[in-house]
Amino acid sequence: MALELVGGAVLGAVVGELFKVILDLGERAINFSPVLKNISFKLKAIIPLVNQIDEINEFLDYPKEETEKLRDLMDEGRRLLLQCGDVKLGNLDYLKKPFYTKKLRDLDTELRSFMDVLMLQMSRDQKRNLKLMNQLMEILCRIDSRGGSSKPVDFIVSPCLVPQLQEETVGLEKPVKELKVKILKNEVRMLVVTAPGGCGKTTLALRFCHDKEVKDIFQGKIIFVAVSRKPDLKLIMKNIIESLRGIQLPDWQSDEHAFCYLELWLKQTSQKPILIVLDDVWNGLESECLLDKLSQMPCCKILVTSRFSFPRFSESYYLEPLNHENAIKLFRRSASLDNGSSKLPDEETLEKVIGGCKRLPLALKVIGRSLSRRPTSVWRVTGRNLCRSGSIFDSEKELLECLQSSLDVLDDKMVTKESFMDLGSFPEDQRIPASTFIDIFTVLYGEDENEAMVTLHELSSRSLLNSATTRKYDDEFYEEQFFSQHDSLRDLAIYLMNIEPIEQRKRLFLEMNGNDFPKWWVEQEKHPSNARLISITTDERFSSSWPDMEAPKVEVLILNLQSRTYNLPGFIKRMNNLKALIITNFGCFLTEVTSEDNQPFNRLQNLERIRFERISVPRFRNNQNLRPLRNLQKISFVMCKFGKTFINISSQISELLPNLVEISIDLCNDLSAIPNGVCDIVKLQKLSITNCHGLTSLPQDLGKLINLKKLRIRCCIYLSELPESTTKLRELVHLDISHCLDLVKLPEKIGELHRLEKLDMRHCTSLRKLPSSIRNLKNLTLLCDGDIAEWLKMVAPRLGKQVKVQEEEANLDWLCL
């Protein structure tokens, strides 16, 4: 019985006692605060569940073995926490911190398992949801079987974090107040904020989410989802559920399955309201289905931003343009007129420019920043051009023409202007990885990655792009730096591209629904393409049946896809000038990429960069027929599945990729080992393996990479040691082993890496000691956690002077969910 006494106490009391111990410890256990925060989070989630059991009239049949296991777990937890409270900085016991940290992490994992079992038991009692419960049990079994019984469920950073406001807003105080009055009413389940593009709907939604009163009401349970024109409902629901639960879930088989799971989970666990923001919702069947289902979810308030109203589901709140006073205020700030850095134009010109922007925040910001520090003559020409158009609300085209004037002033920075156009190759409302942009930029403009980042920041400073990075790492780690772009600005790039005849376009952006190809493509013998960049976006209904294409000058090919299987177009093999191939899956499932040609890359001998994201990496059927890619300099894998691909070509890697300079592997959890063949690529300078939780070892011959300058092994939580041959990497400048939780030691002769300037060992909680030879590294900067830094300053004062405490800045609001 669920309320069976456990050691004289019901379940709720047993769990409550452990939680009370954590509260009583307070600052005494500050050395273990990260893992204790996780344990507290789970206890807070468990207590309401067991309290619900206390209130049930028909008690669940809770197995006796489980109650005894719970009692033992709570007793062990109390003893462990009290021992942790006695560990203080400077004491001999402090050296045991890694031991206690591991014990706490094991406790954290067992609490997770208990919480899932408890939810399963409670849900089973809901006879009216028997069918849904069978689905839930199936899902939980898949989660357990995926990682094995010895590994905990992967906790993740919420994919639906509320973005931070990049700057102070203007003129939104009244709209925020009116929104609170409307949406916080008990009877209101959904509210649609509607206005034309560029009016500030998304900014208003963000300002609402960051309002103190709103945050207090929803207590961190705020989900922010970008929907866009072609929403993937399975992916949206997966992201919402993962954000609420804080763990990674398997892919859904159907939309209905995902909606059912969310409804059931909310009914079982939710006692406090949840705010779900659906940003940039477009008119269409998928969008209406999403609004219909979410409007029925218990304990949820839905805030929608859209250019359309949806009267069938909700009343609308129409966002008016800024009043004249606020429009002037925003424009003057954007054009830097108030700080004296820009020359003030005459009043008539100023009024013409502001009037031409029609009080739209996006236009005011973009035009204002484009004119900042520009000559008076440029102001006059811009004002005259803006005044020629009519009301900006007459059509989307007039908005685009208004925004176009912000690009006209970039004529002296053609690379920046061209790069803005290139950004149209990314799908709407998707984050733009800085590393992907770098691949495009270096190929098309012959500049290095530093110039690429300067260009991104230049576009951002002009409000033509927004930074969307969720955490702060070292400046050169571009895999976790992202940008986003307003859809109206993306539309501007596409609009300007479409002005030119097809055969004269420098770039082609093709977006298809199903197999609906543009007519000109089907009849392409009339229009051969001379584009240097081609981006093809397909949805999950695409059958991979390609018409032919003649594009002899293309240097960058971007394939954006969503389907489970994807057959590479046969015309790739004729793209003899292709230098960058970027294949990105934006769908819910991993995509299996195939090709009618067994060796699709054999003829692409000019390839310099390859990037795969969310792809099941293709296996090569006939390895002996592979031709070396002698010009390939960089290859990247993000959230990919390797299977036996690396194993099959391990001995050939150095022959196939003889001039490879950089390898980047991120979030590839099935990667358990790096093939030894990689160590024979002697020209390799950068090796980055991050967030690969299946990686347990590095090749023993790692030291053969004699030209390696940067080695980044970040967040590989089951990696226990670095090979001793690491000390032979005499050109190594940067070594990053942060977040490698099981790493217990560094090579004894690490002091022989005389060129090493930076060692990042933050959050290496199992690393018990440092080799004495590390004192030989005179130019080393050592990044570590605050408590380790204090300890090093006591036991090794000279080394302590080289220690730098650099905390990561990350939005972890999802921990409060």
Secondary structure, DSSP 8 states (H G I E B T S, - for coil): -TT--BTTB-HHHHHHHHHHHHHHHGGGGGGGHHHHHHHHHHHHHHHHHHHHHHH-SS-----HHHHHHHHHHHHHHHHHHHHHHT--TTSGGGGGHHHHHHHHHHHHHHHHHHHHHHHHHHHHT-GGGHHHHHHHHHHHHHHHHHH-TTS---B---TT-----SS--SS-HHHHHHHHHHHTSTT--EEEEE--TTSSHHHHHHHHHT-HHHHHHHTT-EEEEEEESS--HHHHHHHHHHHHH-B-----S-HHHHHHHHHHHHHHH--S-EEEEEEEE-SSHHHHHHHHHHTTSTTEEEEEEESS--TTT-EEEE-----HHHHHHHHHHHTT-SSSSS----HHHHHHHHHHTTT-HHHHHHHHHHHTT--HHHHHHHHHHHHHS--TTS-HHHHHHHHHHHHHTTTT-HHHHHHHHHGGGS-TT--EEHHHHHHHHHHHH---HHHHHHHHHHHHHTTSSEE---B---TT-GGG-EEE--HHHHHHHHHHHHHS-GGG-SEEEEE-STT---HHHHTGGG-----SEEEEE--TT----------TT--EEEEEE-SSEEE--GGGGG-TT--EEEEEE-SSS-EEEE-SSSSTTTT-TT--EEEEESEE----S-GGG----TT--EEEEES-B-TTHHHHTGGGHHHHSTT--EEEEES-TT--B--GGGGG-TT--EEEEES-TT--B--TTGGG-TT--EEEEES-TT--B--GGGGG-TT--EEE-TT-TT--B--TTGGG-TT--EEE-TT-TT-----GGGGG-TT-EEEE-HHHHHHHHHH-HHHHTTEEE----B--GGGG-
